[in-house]
C-alpha cells in the first residue's frame, strides 16, 4: 500500500521567527487520527529565520534526529555538548531520563531549514546520548546514505529504537531500488525536487506511507532530495 500525503494536507505553523510544516500532531496542531506512524511520533520541516532559535528547553523519553537541509544550526545541551552543523549533516539526541538543549540559527542573513524527527524509544528511562555526523554531499549523491540505525545496525548514528533512516540526492533521470522486509513499513518525505515512487509522483514536501510493498522504485524527475524512515510495522 502506497498512501501519498500531499503537502496541502499537512499543517502549517507560522510564529514569525519560525515557520513549520507538521506531518503529525504537534504544538498547536491536534489531530487524534494523525498522532504517529509506528514509532515515528514527530516529523517537522522547520525554517528558522536569521538570528532566532529554540531557547534551552527539556526533553524526556524521546529519540530526536535533526537533518539539516539549508543553513546552519548551533546546538547546546545540559550534557556540555556544543556544535554547529550544516547541510546534510545530522544531529541526534536520545533524551531518555532527561536533557535540556537549545538550537539556534546564529546567521544574520540566511534561513535555517531542518527536518526534526522524533522517534519513540523502546522503553522509558534510557541513558541520554548525544552525537553528530558530518556527512558530505558525495556520501548521498546518487546513492542511499544510511544515516541512522539501531544499536545493532550499520549506520554511524545509532539510537536505541529499531529504525533505519536514509537520505539521497538523486540527479535527474537517475533511479534507485530499495527492497523492503515484509515486517517493515516506511515513511517517505520528498525534501526537494520531484520523484516517482512506484510510478506515483511526489513533489517537494509531499510524503508517503508505505506498507506491504516488496520493492520501491524511486526515479528522479528532476534533481531530487529525499529522506525515508524504515521501522517495524505497528
C-alpha positions in Angstrom: 0.0 0.0 0.0 1.3 3.4 -1.0 -0.5 6.3 0.6 0.5 9.7 -0.7 0.2 12.6 1.7 0.1 15.9 -0.2 1.9 18.8 1.3 -1.6 20.6 1.2 -2.8 18.0 3.7 -0.1 18.9 6.2 -0.4 21.6 8.9 1.5 24.9 8.5 2.5 27.0 11.5 4.0 30.5 11.4 5.3 32.1 14.6 7.1 34.8 12.7 10.6 33.7 13.7 9.7 30.1 12.9 7.8 28.6 10.0 6.9 24.9 10.3 5.2 22.1 8.4 3.8 19.4 10.7 3.3 15.9 9.3 1.8 14.7 12.6 0.0 16.3 15.6 2.3 18.8 17.3 2.1 22.0 19.3 -1.0 23.9 18.2 -2.0 21.2 15.7 -4.0 18.4 17.2 -5.5 15.5 15.2 -6.2 12.3 17.1 -6.2 10.4 13.8 -2.7 11.6 12.9 -0.6 11.1 16.0 2.1 8.9 14.7 3.2 6.3 12.1 4.5 3.4 14.0 7.3 4.6 16.3 7.6 7.9 14.3 5.9 10.4 16.5 7.0 13.8 15.0 8.3 14.9 11.7 8.5 18.7 11.3 10.0 20.7 8.4 11.2 23.8 10.2 12.5 27.1 8.8 14.2 29.3 11.5 14.8 32.8 10.3 18.1 34.6 10.9 19.3 35.2 14.5 16.5 33.1 16.0 16.1 29.7 17.6 14.8 27.5 20.4 15.9 28.6 23.9 17.0 25.9 26.4 14.2 23.5 26.9 13.7 20.0 28.3 13.1 16.6 26.5 12.5 13.3 28.1 12.0 9.7 26.8 12.3 10.7 23.1 14.9 10.0 20.4 15.4 13.2 18.4 17.1 13.4 15.0 17.8 16.7 13.2 18.7 16.6 9.5 20.0 19.9 8.1 18.6 20.9 4.7 19.9 24.5 4.4 21.8 27.0 6.6 23.4 26.1 9.9 22.3 25.1 13.3 24.1 25.6 16.6 23.2 23.1 19.4 24.0 23.4 23.1 22.8 21.0 25.8 23.0 20.2 29.5 25.5 17.4 28.8 28.0 20.0 27.8 27.8 19.5 24.0 28.0 22.4 21.6 28.3 22.1 17.8 27.3 24.0 14.6 26.1 21.8 11.7 25.4 22.4 8.0 23.6 20.9 5.0 23.3 17.2 5.0 24.7 16.8 8.5 22.9 15.0 11.3 22.5 15.7 15.0 20.9 13.2 17.3 19.9 13.0 20.9 18.3 10.3 23.0 16.7 12.3 25.7 16.0 9.3 28.0 15.9 10.3 31.6 16.0 14.0 30.7 18.1 16.6 28.8 17.9 20.3 28.3 19.1 21.8 25.0 18.9 24.8 22.7 19.0 25.1 18.9 19.8 28.4 17.2 20.3 29.9 13.7 23.1 32.3 14.5 23.3 33.6 10.9 22.5 37.2 10.4 21.4 36.7 6.8 20.4 33.1 6.0 17.4 30.9 7.0 18.0 27.6 8.6 15.9 24.7 7.3 15.9 21.3 9.0 13.8 18.2 9.4 13.1 17.4 13.1 12.3 13.7 13.6 11.1 12.3 16.9 11.2 8.6 17.5 9.6 6.8 20.4 12.2 4.9 22.4 11.8 1.1 23.1 11.4 1.9 26.8 11.5 4.8 29.2 14.4 5.9 31.4 17.2 5.1 29.0 20.6 6.8 29.4 20.8 10.1 27.4 23.2 10.2 24.5 24.2 12.9 22.0 26.2 12.9 18.8 26.5 14.3 15.3 27.8 13.1 11.9 29.2 15.4 9.3 28.1 13.6 6.2 29.2 15.1 2.8 27.3 15.6 -0.4 29.2 12.8 -2.1 28.1 10.4 0.7 24.5 10.8 -0.6 25.0 11.7 -4.3 23.0 9.2 -6.4 23.0 6.6 -3.7 21.2 5.9 -0.5 23.1 7.1 2.6 22.2 5.2 5.8 22.2 8.0 8.3 20.5 6.4 11.3 20.1 2.8 12.6 19.5 0.9 15.8 22.4 0.0 18.1 22.7 -3.3 16.1 22.7 -1.5 12.8 25.3 -0.3 10.4 24.8 3.5 10.4 27.3 5.8 12.1 24.4 7.3 14.0 22.9 4.7 16.4 19.8 5.2 18.5 18.0 2.8 20.9 14.9 2.2 18.7 14.9 -0.3 15.8 14.7 2.1 12.8 16.7 2.8 9.7 16.8 6.3 8.1 18.2 7.0 4.6 18.7 10.1 2.6 19.7 10.7 -1.1 20.3 13.4 -3.6 19.4 11.9 -7.0 20.3 13.5 -10.3 17.6 14.0 -13.0 16.6 10.7 -14.6 18.5 8.5 -12.1 16.8 5.7 -10.2 17.2 3.6 -7.1 15.5 0.4 -5.9 15.0 -0.5 -2.3 13.8 -3.9 -1.1 11.5 -4.0 1.9 11.4 -6.6 4.6 7.8 -7.9 4.9 7.7 -6.9 8.6 8.7 -3.3 7.9 7.0 -0.1 6.9 8.3 3.2 5.6 7.6 6.9 5.9 9.0 8.9 2.9 9.4 12.6 2.6 10.3 14.5 -0.6 12.5 17.3 0.6 13.5 19.0 -2.7 12.7 18.3 -6.4 10.3 15.7 -7.8 10.4 11.9 -7.7 8.2 9.0 -8.6 7.8 6.2 -6.1 6.5 3.1 -7.9 5.0 5.5 -10.5 3.4 7.8 -8.0 4.7 11.4 -8.3 5.9 13.3 -5.2 6.6 17.0 -5.3 8.5 19.0 -2.7 7.1 18.5 0.9 4.8 15.6 -0.2 5.1 12.5 1.9 4.1 8.8 1.6 3.2 6.0 3.9 4.5 2.7 2.6 3.2 -0.7 3.9 3.2 -4.2 2.5 5.3 -3.3 -0.5 8.2 -5.6 -1.6 10.2 -3.0 -3.6 10.4 0.7 -4.0 11.5 2.1 -7.4 12.5 5.7 -6.9 13.0 7.8 -10.0 14.2 11.4 -10.0 12.1 13.6 -12.4 14.5 16.4 -11.6 17.3 16.8 -9.2 15.7 15.2 -6.1 16.4 15.2 -2.4 14.5 12.8 -0.2 14.6 11.1 3.2 12.8 8.0 4.5 12.4 6.1 7.8 12.0 2.4 7.9 10.6 0.8 11.1 8.7 -2.3 12.2 5.0 -2.5 11.3 2.7 -1.3 14.1 
